[in-house]
Amino acid sequence: MKHAGDAALAELAPLLAAIRAAVPLTEKKPGVFYRSGEAALHFHEDPDGLFADWRTARGEKDFVRFRVSTAAERATFLKALKGEARKGEAQKARP
């Protein structure tokens, strides 16, 4: 499975814009996001569709793969991503 190319990233543009606006990640190159200097999120394409590989927490070894080929799949993924970001921010705010 190869990393998402320009055409795939163009198709994912609305999702990428929503991620940039809502989630505290650093985008090192288009579609490749880091958290605290560690790879956190990137995208793949293959004949079965488009996929997001997301490392759900800092320090986790493995990525979790989400299918993001349809609008519904993208909405579900974005909701999960935002929820995890809110949880992480709440943990940072604790003394």
SULCORCOR-V389599 format. One record per residue. RES is the residue in three letters. PSI is psi in whole degrees, 0 to 359 (none if undefined). Layout:
<<RES,PSI> <RES,PSI>>
This chain:
<<MET,123> <LYS,156> <HIS,151> <ALA,131> <GLY,186> <ASP,318> <ALA,317> <ALA,318> <LEU,325> <ALA,320> <GLU,327> <LEU,5> <ALA,314> <PRO,321> <LEU,315> <LEU,319> <ALA,319> <ALA,320> <ILE,313> <ARG,323> <ALA,333> <ALA,344> <VAL,132> <PRO,73> <LEU,157> <THR,126> <GLU,107> <LYS,325> <LYS,164> <PRO,122> <GLY,7> <VAL,113> <PHE,145> <TYR,153> <ARG,121> <SER,43> <GLY,4> <GLU,135> <ALA,131> <ALA,330> <LEU,134> <HIS,172> <PHE,150> <HIS,159> <GLU,145> <ASP,178> <PRO,338> <ASP,353> <GLY,200> <LEU,143> <PHE,147> <ALA,131> <ASP,118> <TRP,124> <ARG,107> <THR,335> <ALA,150> <ARG,136> <GLY,349> <GLU,145> <LYS,316> <ASP,154> <PHE,152> <VAL,132> <ARG,133> <PHE,133> <ARG,132> <VAL,41> <SER,330> <THR,164> <ALA,320> <ALA,318> <GLU,322> <ARG,318> <ALA,318> <THR,316> <PHE,314> <LEU,320> <LYS,316> <ALA,317> <LEU,315> <LYS,320> <GLY,318> <GLU,323> <ALA,318> <ARG,319> <LYS,317> <GLY,321> <GLU,321> <ALA,320> <GLN,324> <LYS,326> <ALA,342> <ARG,141> <PRO,none>>
